Amino acid sequence: MPPLFEQLNPPRRLLLGPGPSEVSPEVLRVLATPLLGHLDPAFLGIMDEIMEGLRSLFGTRNRMTLPISGTGSAGMETAVSNLVEQGDRVVVGVAGYFGLRIAEMCRRRGAEVVKVEAPWGQPLDEDQMERAVAAGPTRAVAVVHAETSTGVLQPLERIAAAARGAGALLMADTVTSLAGLPLDVDGTGIDASWSASQKCLSAPPGASPVTFSELAMERFRARRSEAPFWYLDLALLGGYWEGTGRVYHHTAPISTFYALHEAIRLALEEGLEARWERHAAAGRALVDGASAIGLEPFVDERWRLPMLITIRVPEGVDEKQVRGRLLDEEAIEIAGGLGPLAGKVWRVGLMGHSARTGNVERLIAGLRRILKR
Ligand SMILES: *Cc1c(COP(=O)(O)O)cnc(C)c1O
């Protein structure tokens, strides 16, 4: 029989979008190593190292720190479904696409969702967040630390203080910030956080690091109703990931966790501060390079993210055509805007292994050439 298709040989691209980011050769190497069983003592040891490594990246001593088998949205769903119940009042900061996603997950859990909205491209108004939290008995406050749809960094300190003062749990999406900019879960007072393997960690998509404080776990154990999703139930996940039992829950995606393990090791070997500085330097280089060819950043410098930069599409330019040509002629991927920013911005990701000034130079040279015509 002639084969239905040829052996896979995907084209080479430079990934400068909002994720997945470039994967380093070291991570690609471990993906090609032989599998272990998911209860093999050698694999359990790898899991322990992943948990300990993730604690360092999140800045936490939380016992319940592990990767969910799924992408970042699975981590988001793990936090929401285990901590939010029918009728709970949840204040959600919405200043972009991912804030909306949290609000939607809370709505589906039957929560009373109080949305505090800000224009896309700006952070949340902290006074408004404080007022919303104080306006009623609040079960949880949820925000996005690094809003990948707009390129805005959300300051967390005042929102964390408001949540703490109200006895509410603080849930923070750190999908794009983890391992790319300063993050201190314990110091800030974050009770639940989720991230993803394919952004600043630079591993393939499929693992979602999460962490839950002791307070969050207490609230989880005191639920009025059963956790709705068997696959994401914190008690069942804990039975596989920690303690003495280590019993089968679901088959861990072995190779995905190998890659995560290596990506965490590389991040810690580089040193978190050096890594944050590398992201900051790449972000500065992009803004400088863009301005040299007449392009402007969309977000004010005060709250601009280094690893996801939105650039205004110049008047009269078809942004989709430019992106198509970048991909076809330069083999570089960047992304367009979402929602109200569709057609108005490009989104350039400089995450993890992608965050290098050489990559920025390649992108600027390509854009210069394409925009000339
Ligand atoms: C990418 C992203 C997500 C969703 O992650 P998936 O891996 O696509 O499921 C959630 N929040 C933010 C801020 C993101 O950037």
The ligand as a MOL file (V3000), in Angstrom:
LIG
                    3D

  0  0  0     0  0            999 V3000
M  V30 BEGIN CTAB
M  V30 COUNTS 15 15 0 0 0
M  V30 BEGIN ATOM
M  V30 1 C -1.9610 31.4640 26.3400 0
M  V30 2 C -2.7340 31.9950 27.4920 0
M  V30 3 C -3.7580 31.2630 28.1280 0
M  V30 4 C -4.3030 29.9790 27.5870 0
M  V30 5 O -3.4160 29.0010 27.4810 0
M  V30 6 P -3.6040 27.7880 26.4240 0
M  V30 7 O -2.3130 27.0890 26.6170 0
M  V30 8 O -3.7770 28.4030 25.0650 0
M  V30 9 O -4.7700 26.9940 26.8570 0
M  V30 10 C -4.3400 31.7970 29.2540 0
M  V30 11 N -3.9660 32.9910 29.7470 0
M  V30 12 C -3.0230 33.7350 29.1470 0
M  V30 13 C -2.6630 35.0550 29.7340 0
M  V30 14 C -2.3860 33.2590 28.0120 0
M  V30 15 O -1.4390 33.9990 27.4190 0
M  V30 END ATOM
M  V30 BEGIN BOND
M  V30 1 1 1 2
M  V30 2 1 2 3
M  V30 3 2 2 14
M  V30 4 1 3 4
M  V30 5 2 3 10
M  V30 6 1 4 5
M  V30 7 1 5 6
M  V30 8 2 6 7
M  V30 9 1 6 8
M  V30 10 1 6 9
M  V30 11 1 10 11
M  V30 12 2 11 12
M  V30 13 1 12 13
M  V30 14 1 12 14
M  V30 15 1 14 15
M  V30 END BOND
M  V30 END CTAB
M  END
